[in-house]
Every structure is written in C-alpha cells, then in structure tokens.
Amino acid sequence: MDWLGLKGVAATLLLEKDALHVYAAFVIQVGTAVIARKSLGNWLPWLAVLGFATLNESLDVLLGEEASVKPWQMRGAAHDLVNTMILPTALLVLSRFRPGLFSAGVRTRHPDC
C-alpha cells in the first residue's frame, strides 16, 4: 500500500486530521519511551515524534497531487507539524521539570489530616 493509501485508511477512523496527528504523536512518544526504556523527559521519544511528523509532512507535500510545492501546502504542513508537536513538547517539559507529576511518589495528604 502506498503512503497516500495508508493515509486514506486512517481517514476511515472517522477522526479529524488534527486529532489523528495528536493521537499518533502520543502513541509514538510513549511507544518509543517504552521500547527504548527512556522516560518521557528524555529527548529520544520527543525526537522520534518530530522525525515521524517531519517525514509525514514531507511525504504529504512531495506526494501530493500538485506538480510543484505551493505556499498553501507549506502553510498546511507547518500547521500540522506544530499541532502534532504541542502535546509531546508539553510532556517532555513537564516530565523534565516536574517529574513528580508522573510518579507514584506524588505527595498526598496524610490520611489522618
């Protein structure tokens, strides 16, 4: 199956394209972290999402129906790339600077209080 055909299959999930980008980014980031045994605060899972997103948008532009790249295609690709990277960036920053939010060791009130 070719790249555009694969994207057509994704469209049958009845999700908006923007939502699909966010979900895919989350799955790639967490999946990479699990497989590589790295935390979400490590750069590797974030870079994996950036790599996949960049490849995806490049293929969209290069394999699109237009004979040459149009400005609107580049704007759309930039929009998709930014939209895709918002959640992974938030997870990276939060897990690097507020790791307690993601651990079982988060302080809670003592039951006697």
PAKEMAR-451024 format. One record per residue: residue number from 1; residue in one letter; x, y, z of N, C-alpha, C in turn. Coordinates in steps of 0.1 Angstrom, whole numbers, plus 5000, padded with zeros to 4 digits. Layout:
N
<rovo: NUM	selum: A	nu: X	nv: Y	nw: Z	cau: X	cav: Y	caw: Z	cu: X	cv: Y	cw: Z>;
...
This chain:
113
<rovo: 1	selum: M	nu: 5009	nv: 4988	nw: 5000	cau: 5000	cav: 5000	caw: 5000	cu: 5009	cv: 5012	cw: 5000>;
<rovo: 2	selum: D	nu: 5006	nv: 5022	nw: 4992	cau: 5014	cav: 5034	caw: 4991	cu: 5010	cv: 5044	cw: 5003>;
<rovo: 3	selum: W	nu: 5018	nv: 5055	nw: 5004	cau: 5017	cav: 5064	caw: 5016	cu: 5003	cv: 5070	cw: 5016>;
<rovo: 4	selum: L	nu: 4998	nv: 5075	nw: 5004	cau: 4985	cav: 5082	caw: 5004	cu: 4974	cv: 5072	cw: 5007>;
<rovo: 5	selum: G	nu: 4976	nv: 5060	nw: 5002	cau: 4966	cav: 5050	caw: 5005	cu: 4965	cv: 5047	cw: 5020>;
<rovo: 6	selum: L	nu: 4976	nv: 5046	nw: 5026	cau: 4977	cav: 5044	caw: 5041	cu: 4970	cv: 5055	cw: 5048>;
<rovo: 7	selum: K	nu: 4972	nv: 5068	nw: 5043	cau: 4965	cav: 5079	caw: 5050	cu: 4950	cv: 5079	cw: 5047>;
<rovo: 8	selum: G	nu: 4946	nv: 5073	nw: 5036	cau: 4932	cav: 5071	caw: 5033	cu: 4925	cv: 5061	cw: 5043>;
<rovo: 9	selum: V	nu: 4933	nv: 5051	nw: 5046	cau: 4928	cav: 5041	caw: 5056	cu: 4926	cv: 5048	cw: 5070>;
<rovo: 10	selum: A	nu: 4936	nv: 5057	nw: 5073	cau: 4935	cav: 5064	caw: 5086	cu: 4922	cv: 5073	cw: 5086>;
<rovo: 11	selum: A	nu: 4919	nv: 5078	nw: 5075	cau: 4907	cav: 5087	caw: 5074	cu: 4894	cv: 5079	cw: 5077>;
<rovo: 12	selum: T	nu: 4894	nv: 5066	nw: 5075	cau: 4882	cav: 5058	caw: 5078	cu: 4879	cv: 5057	cw: 5093>;
<rovo: 13	selum: L	nu: 4889	nv: 5061	nw: 5101	cau: 4887	cav: 5060	caw: 5115	cu: 4877	cv: 5071	cw: 5120>;
<rovo: 14	selum: L	nu: 4872	nv: 5079	nw: 5111	cau: 4863	cav: 5090	caw: 5114	cu: 4868	cv: 5100	cw: 5124>;
<rovo: 15	selum: L	nu: 4881	nv: 5102	nw: 5124	cau: 4887	cav: 5112	caw: 5132	cu: 4891	cv: 5124	cw: 5123>;
<rovo: 16	selum: E	nu: 4891	nv: 5136	nw: 5129	cau: 4896	cav: 5148	caw: 5122	cu: 4911	cv: 5146	cw: 5121>;
<rovo: 17	selum: K	nu: 4917	nv: 5151	nw: 5110	cau: 4931	cav: 5150	caw: 5108	cu: 4939	cv: 5155	cw: 5119>;
<rovo: 18	selum: D	nu: 4935	nv: 5167	nw: 5125	cau: 4943	cav: 5172	caw: 5136	cu: 4943	cv: 5163	cw: 5148>;
<rovo: 19	selum: A	nu: 4931	nv: 5157	nw: 5151	cau: 4931	cav: 5147	caw: 5162	cu: 4939	cv: 5135	cw: 5159>;
<rovo: 20	selum: L	nu: 4939	nv: 5130	nw: 5147	cau: 4948	cav: 5119	caw: 5144	cu: 4962	cv: 5122	cw: 5146>;
<rovo: 21	selum: H	nu: 4967	nv: 5134	nw: 5142	cau: 4980	cav: 5138	caw: 5144	cu: 4984	cv: 5138	cw: 5159>;
<rovo: 22	selum: V	nu: 4975	nv: 5143	nw: 5168	cau: 4978	cav: 5144	caw: 5182	cu: 4978	cv: 5129	cw: 5188>;
<rovo: 23	selum: Y	nu: 4969	nv: 5121	nw: 5184	cau: 4969	cav: 5107	caw: 5189	cu: 4981	cv: 5099	cw: 5184>;
<rovo: 24	selum: A	nu: 4985	nv: 5101	nw: 5172	cau: 4997	cav: 5094	caw: 5166	cu: 5009	cv: 5099	cw: 5174>;
<rovo: 25	selum: A	nu: 5010	nv: 5112	nw: 5176	cau: 5022	cav: 5117	caw: 5183	cu: 5023	cv: 5111	cw: 5197>;
<rovo: 26	selum: F	nu: 5012	nv: 5110	nw: 5204	cau: 5012	cav: 5104	caw: 5218	cu: 5016	cv: 5090	cw: 5217>;
<rovo: 27	selum: V	nu: 5011	nv: 5082	nw: 5208	cau: 5014	cav: 5068	caw: 5207	cu: 5029	cv: 5066	cw: 5203>;
<rovo: 28	selum: I	nu: 5034	nv: 5074	nw: 5194	cau: 5048	cav: 5073	caw: 5190	cu: 5057	cv: 5077	cw: 5202>;
<rovo: 29	selum: Q	nu: 5054	nv: 5088	nw: 5209	cau: 5062	cav: 5092	caw: 5220	cu: 5062	cv: 5082	cw: 5231>;
<rovo: 30	selum: V	nu: 5051	nv: 5077	nw: 5236	cau: 5050	cav: 5068	caw: 5247	cu: 5056	cv: 5054	cw: 5242>;
<rovo: 31	selum: G	nu: 5053	nv: 5050	nw: 5230	cau: 5058	cav: 5038	caw: 5225	cu: 5073	cv: 5038	cw: 5224>;
<rovo: 32	selum: T	nu: 5079	nv: 5049	nw: 5219	cau: 5093	cav: 5050	caw: 5219	cu: 5099	cv: 5050	cw: 5233>;
<rovo: 33	selum: A	nu: 5093	nv: 5056	nw: 5242	cau: 5098	cav: 5056	caw: 5256	cu: 5098	cv: 5042	cw: 5261>;
<rovo: 34	selum: V	nu: 5088	nv: 5035	nw: 5259	cau: 5087	cav: 5021	caw: 5264	cu: 5097	cv: 5012	cw: 5258>;
<rovo: 35	selum: I	nu: 5098	nv: 5013	nw: 5244	cau: 5107	cav: 5004	caw: 5237	cu: 5121	cv: 5007	cw: 5240>;
<rovo: 36	selum: A	nu: 5125	nv: 5020	nw: 5241	cau: 5138	cav: 5024	caw: 5244	cu: 5142	cv: 5024	cw: 5259>;
<rovo: 37	selum: R	nu: 5132	nv: 5022	nw: 5267	cau: 5133	cav: 5022	caw: 5281	cu: 5139	cv: 5036	cw: 5286>;
<rovo: 38	selum: K	nu: 5132	nv: 5046	nw: 5281	cau: 5136	cav: 5060	caw: 5284	cu: 5124	cv: 5067	cw: 5290>;
<rovo: 39	selum: S	nu: 5126	nv: 5077	nw: 5298	cau: 5115	cav: 5084	caw: 5304	cu: 5110	cv: 5094	cw: 5293>;
<rovo: 40	selum: L	nu: 5098	nv: 5099	nw: 5295	cau: 5092	cav: 5110	caw: 5286	cu: 5100	cv: 5123	cw: 5288>;
<rovo: 41	selum: G	nu: 5108	nv: 5124	nw: 5298	cau: 5117	cav: 5135	caw: 5300	cu: 5130	cv: 5134	cw: 5291>;
<rovo: 42	selum: N	nu: 5132	nv: 5123	nw: 5285	cau: 5144	cav: 5121	caw: 5277	cu: 5141	cv: 5127	cw: 5263>;
<rovo: 43	selum: W	nu: 5151	nv: 5132	nw: 5256	cau: 5149	cav: 5138	caw: 5243	cu: 5145	cv: 5127	cw: 5232>;
<rovo: 44	selum: L	nu: 5149	nv: 5115	nw: 5233	cau: 5147	cav: 5105	caw: 5223	cu: 5132	cv: 5103	cw: 5219>;
<rovo: 45	selum: P	nu: 5123	nv: 5101	nw: 5228	cau: 5109	cav: 5099	caw: 5224	cu: 5103	cv: 5112	cw: 5217>;
<rovo: 46	selum: W	nu: 5107	nv: 5124	nw: 5222	cau: 5103	cav: 5136	caw: 5215	cu: 5109	cv: 5137	cw: 5201>;
<rovo: 47	selum: L	nu: 5122	nv: 5133	nw: 5200	cau: 5128	cav: 5134	caw: 5186	cu: 5122	cv: 5124	cw: 5177>;
<rovo: 48	selum: A	nu: 5117	nv: 5112	nw: 5182	cau: 5110	cav: 5102	caw: 5174	cu: 5098	cv: 5108	cw: 5168>;
<rovo: 49	selum: V	nu: 5090	nv: 5115	nw: 5176	cau: 5078	cav: 5121	caw: 5171	cu: 5081	cv: 5132	cw: 5161>;
<rovo: 50	selum: L	nu: 5091	nv: 5140	nw: 5164	cau: 5095	cav: 5151	caw: 5154	cu: 5099	cv: 5144	cw: 5141>;
<rovo: 51	selum: G	nu: 5107	nv: 5134	nw: 5142	cau: 5111	cav: 5127	caw: 5129	cu: 5100	cv: 5121	cw: 5121>;
<rovo: 52	selum: F	nu: 5090	nv: 5114	nw: 5128	cau: 5079	cav: 5109	caw: 5121	cu: 5070	cv: 5120	cw: 5115>;
<rovo: 53	selum: A	nu: 5068	nv: 5130	nw: 5123	cau: 5059	cav: 5141	caw: 5119	cu: 5065	cv: 5148	cw: 5107>;
<rovo: 54	selum: T	nu: 5079	nv: 5151	nw: 5107	cau: 5085	cav: 5157	caw: 5096	cu: 5085	cv: 5148	cw: 5083>;
<rovo: 55	selum: L	nu: 5087	nv: 5135	nw: 5085	cau: 5086	cav: 5126	caw: 5074	cu: 5072	cv: 5126	cw: 5068>;
<rovo: 56	selum: N	nu: 5062	nv: 5125	nw: 5077	cau: 5048	cav: 5125	caw: 5072	cu: 5045	cv: 5138	cw: 5064>;
<rovo: 57	selum: E	nu: 5048	nv: 5149	nw: 5070	cau: 5045	cav: 5162	caw: 5063	cu: 5053	cv: 5163	cw: 5050>;
<rovo: 58	selum: S	nu: 5065	nv: 5159	nw: 5049	cau: 5073	cav: 5159	caw: 5037	cu: 5067	cv: 5150	cw: 5026>;
<rovo: 59	selum: L	nu: 5063	nv: 5138	nw: 5030	cau: 5056	cav: 5129	caw: 5021	cu: 5043	cv: 5135	cw: 5016>;
<rovo: 60	selum: D	nu: 5036	nv: 5141	nw: 5025	cau: 5023	cav: 5148	caw: 5021	cu: 5025	cv: 5158	cw: 5010>;
<rovo: 61	selum: V	nu: 5036	nv: 5166	nw: 5012	cau: 5038	cav: 5177	caw: 5002	cu: 5044	cv: 5171	cw: 4989>;
<rovo: 62	selum: L	nu: 5054	nv: 5162	nw: 4991	cau: 5060	cav: 5157	caw: 4979	cu: 5052	cv: 5147	cw: 4971>;
<rovo: 63	selum: L	nu: 5043	nv: 5140	nw: 4977	cau: 5035	cav: 5130	caw: 4970	cu: 5021	cv: 5135	cw: 4967>;
<rovo: 64	selum: G	nu: 5018	nv: 5148	nw: 4970	cau: 5005	cav: 5154	caw: 4968	cu: 5002	cv: 5154	cw: 4953>;
<rovo: 65	selum: E	nu: 4990	nv: 5159	nw: 4950	cau: 4985	cav: 5159	caw: 4936	cu: 4991	cv: 5171	cw: 4928>;
<rovo: 66	selum: E	nu: 4997	nv: 5181	nw: 4935	cau: 5003	cav: 5192	caw: 4928	cu: 5016	cv: 5189	cw: 4922>;
<rovo: 67	selum: A	nu: 5019	nv: 5194	nw: 4910	cau: 5032	cav: 5192	caw: 4903	cu: 5043	cv: 5199	cw: 4910>;
<rovo: 68	selum: S	nu: 5041	nv: 5210	nw: 4916	cau: 5051	cav: 5217	caw: 4924	cu: 5045	cv: 5221	cw: 4937>;
<rovo: 69	selum: V	nu: 5054	nv: 5224	nw: 4946	cau: 5050	cav: 5227	caw: 4960	cu: 5045	cv: 5241	cw: 4960>;
<rovo: 70	selum: K	nu: 5033	nv: 5243	nw: 4966	cau: 5026	cav: 5255	caw: 4966	cu: 5027	cv: 5261	cw: 4980>;
<rovo: 71	selum: P	nu: 5026	nv: 5274	nw: 4982	cau: 5027	cav: 5281	caw: 4995	cu: 5017	cv: 5275	cw: 5005>;
<rovo: 72	selum: W	nu: 5005	nv: 5273	nw: 5000	cau: 4994	cav: 5268	caw: 5009	cu: 4998	cv: 5254	cw: 5014>;
<rovo: 73	selum: Q	nu: 5005	nv: 5246	nw: 5007	cau: 5009	cav: 5233	caw: 5011	cu: 5019	cv: 5234	cw: 5023>;
<rovo: 74	selum: M	nu: 5028	nv: 5244	nw: 5021	cau: 5038	cav: 5246	caw: 5032	cu: 5032	cv: 5251	cw: 5045>;
<rovo: 75	selum: R	nu: 5022	nv: 5260	nw: 5043	cau: 5015	cav: 5265	caw: 5055	cu: 5007	cv: 5254	cw: 5062>;
<rovo: 76	selum: G	nu: 5001	nv: 5245	nw: 5054	cau: 4994	cav: 5234	caw: 5060	cu: 5003	cv: 5224	cw: 5067>;
<rovo: 77	selum: A	nu: 5015	nv: 5222	nw: 5061	cau: 5024	cav: 5213	caw: 5067	cu: 5030	cv: 5219	cw: 5080>;
<rovo: 78	selum: A	nu: 5033	nv: 5232	nw: 5080	cau: 5038	cav: 5238	caw: 5092	cu: 5027	cv: 5238	cw: 5103>;
<rovo: 79	selum: H	nu: 5014	nv: 5240	nw: 5099	cau: 5003	cav: 5239	caw: 5109	cu: 5003	cv: 5225	cw: 5115>;
<rovo: 80	selum: D	nu: 5003	nv: 5215	nw: 5106	cau: 5002	cav: 5201	caw: 5111	cu: 5014	cv: 5198	cw: 5120>;
<rovo: 81	selum: L	nu: 5026	nv: 5202	nw: 5116	cau: 5038	cav: 5199	caw: 5124	cu: 5037	cv: 5206	cw: 5138>;
<rovo: 82	selum: V	nu: 5033	nv: 5218	nw: 5139	cau: 5032	cav: 5225	caw: 5152	cu: 5021	cv: 5218	cw: 5160>;
<rovo: 83	selum: N	nu: 5009	nv: 5215	nw: 5154	cau: 4998	cav: 5209	caw: 5161	cu: 5003	cv: 5195	cw: 5166>;
<rovo: 84	selum: T	nu: 5010	nv: 5188	nw: 5158	cau: 5015	cav: 5174	caw: 5162	cu: 5024	cv: 5175	cw: 5174>;
<rovo: 85	selum: M	nu: 5033	nv: 5185	nw: 5175	cau: 5043	cav: 5186	caw: 5185	cu: 5039	cv: 5193	cw: 5198>;
<rovo: 86	selum: I	nu: 5028	nv: 5198	nw: 5199	cau: 5024	cav: 5205	caw: 5211	cu: 5023	cv: 5196	cw: 5223>;
<rovo: 87	selum: L	nu: 5016	nv: 5185	nw: 5222	cau: 5015	cav: 5175	caw: 5233	cu: 5028	cv: 5169	cw: 5237>;
<rovo: 88	selum: P	nu: 5036	nv: 5164	nw: 5227	cau: 5049	cav: 5158	caw: 5230	cu: 5058	cv: 5168	cw: 5237>;
<rovo: 89	selum: T	nu: 5058	nv: 5181	nw: 5233	cau: 5066	cav: 5191	caw: 5239	cu: 5062	cv: 5193	cw: 5253>;
<rovo: 90	selum: A	nu: 5049	nv: 5194	nw: 5256	cau: 5043	cav: 5196	caw: 5269	cu: 5048	cv: 5184	cw: 5278>;
<rovo: 91	selum: L	nu: 5046	nv: 5172	nw: 5273	cau: 5050	cav: 5160	caw: 5281	cu: 5065	cv: 5160	cw: 5284>;
<rovo: 92	selum: L	nu: 5073	nv: 5164	nw: 5274	cau: 5088	cav: 5165	caw: 5276	cu: 5091	cv: 5175	cw: 5287>;
<rovo: 93	selum: V	nu: 5086	nv: 5187	nw: 5286	cau: 5089	cav: 5198	caw: 5295	cu: 5084	cv: 5194	cw: 5309>;
<rovo: 94	selum: L	nu: 5072	nv: 5190	nw: 5310	cau: 5066	cav: 5186	caw: 5323	cu: 5074	cv: 5175	cw: 5330>;
<rovo: 95	selum: S	nu: 5077	nv: 5164	nw: 5322	cau: 5084	cav: 5153	caw: 5329	cu: 5099	cv: 5156	cw: 5332>;
<rovo: 96	selum: R	nu: 5105	nv: 5166	nw: 5325	cau: 5118	cav: 5171	caw: 5328	cu: 5119	cv: 5180	cw: 5341>;
<rovo: 97	selum: F	nu: 5109	nv: 5189	nw: 5341	cau: 5109	cav: 5199	caw: 5352	cu: 5100	cv: 5197	cw: 5363>;
<rovo: 98	selum: R	nu: 5090	nv: 5188	nw: 5361	cau: 5080	cav: 5185	caw: 5372	cu: 5078	cv: 5170	cw: 5372>;
<rovo: 99	selum: P	nu: 5089	nv: 5162	nw: 5374	cau: 5087	cav: 5147	caw: 5372	cu: 5078	cv: 5141	cw: 5383>;
<rovo: 100	selum: G	nu: 5076	nv: 5148	nw: 5394	cau: 5067	cav: 5143	caw: 5404	cu: 5052	cv: 5141	cw: 5399>;
<rovo: 101	selum: L	nu: 5049	nv: 5149	nw: 5388	cau: 5035	cav: 5148	caw: 5383	cu: 5033	cv: 5134	cw: 5376>;
<rovo: 102	selum: F	nu: 5044	nv: 5127	nw: 5373	cau: 5043	cav: 5114	caw: 5366	cu: 5047	cv: 5102	cw: 5374>;
<rovo: 103	selum: S	nu: 5049	nv: 5104	nw: 5387	cau: 5053	cav: 5093	caw: 5395	cu: 5043	cv: 5089	cw: 5406>;
<rovo: 104	selum: A	nu: 5044	nv: 5077	nw: 5411	cau: 5036	cav: 5073	caw: 5422	cu: 5040	cv: 5080	cw: 5435>;
<rovo: 105	selum: G	nu: 5051	nv: 5086	nw: 5435	cau: 5056	cav: 5093	caw: 5447	cu: 5051	cv: 5107	cw: 5449>;
<rovo: 106	selum: V	nu: 5041	nv: 5111	nw: 5442	cau: 5035	cav: 5124	caw: 5444	cu: 5030	cv: 5125	cw: 5458>;
<rovo: 107	selum: R	nu: 5034	nv: 5136	nw: 5465	cau: 5029	cav: 5137	caw: 5479	cu: 5015	cv: 5140	cw: 5480>;
<rovo: 108	selum: T	nu: 5008	nv: 5132	nw: 5488	cau: 4994	cav: 5134	caw: 5491	cu: 4992	cv: 5137	cw: 5506>;
<rovo: 109	selum: R	nu: 4981	nv: 5142	nw: 5509	cau: 4978	cav: 5145	caw: 5523	cu: 4978	cv: 5132	cw: 5531>;
<rovo: 110	selum: H	nu: 4983	nv: 5133	nw: 5543	cau: 4983	cav: 5121	caw: 5552	cu: 4968	cv: 5118	cw: 5555>;
<rovo: 111	selum: P	nu: 4965	nv: 5105	nw: 5556	cau: 4951	cav: 5101	caw: 5559	cu: 4945	cv: 5107	cw: 5572>;
<rovo: 112	selum: D	nu: 4954	nv: 5109	nw: 5581	cau: 4949	cav: 5114	caw: 5594	cu: 4947	cv: 5129	cw: 5594>;
<rovo: 113	selum: C	nu: 4951	nv: 5136	nw: 5584	cau: 4949	cav: 5151	caw: 5583	cu: 4935	cv: 5154	cw: 5579>;
